[in-house]
Amino acid sequence: MSPRTGRPKADNPKSNDVKVRLDEVTHRKLLQYCKNHNITKAEAIRNGIYLLLEK
């Protein structure tokens, strides 16, 4: 029997999807932040949530 092909299972799968509406200014700021820090929008938003929870 051959081994399974495809991606390995993630340790912490991101199975929940959240949609948010942003005004144009906020969206541009988010994109600029992501570009400056070389991260995705999802990573930036997750980091922001963790910052809020630390307060």
N, C-alpha and C positions, 0 to 999 in steps of 0.2 A: 504494500500500500504506500503510495507516495505522500509526502508531507503536504499539509494544506497550503494553498497559495493565498496571497493577499497580504494586507497589512496586519501586523500583530495587534492584539487587543490592547487598548490604552489602560494605564493604571487608574486614571480618573477620567472616564469618558464624559464628554460634555453633551448630554442628551437633552437638556432643557433649552428651549429657544425663547428669547425675549425680544419683543419689538418695541422700539421707542421712536417717537417723532421728535425731530430737532429743527429749530429754526436755522436759517442759512448761516448766520454768524457763528452759532455754537458748533455747527457741523464743520465749518471751515477751521475753527480753532481746534477741534478734535483731529481733523486730518493733518493739520500742521504739527500738532503734538506728536502724532503717530509717526510722521515723517522724520521729525527731529530725533525721536527716540528709537526709530526703526522697529516699531511694534505694530501689531494689527489693531484695528478699532476694538475688536472684542477683548484683546489683552488690556487695552487702556481702560475700558469700561470695568472689567473685572478688578483691575488695580484700584480704580476709583471707589468701587464698592468696599474693598478691603480697607481703604483709608477711612471711609465713613464709619465702618464698624469698629475701628480702633479708638475712635473718640469716646 
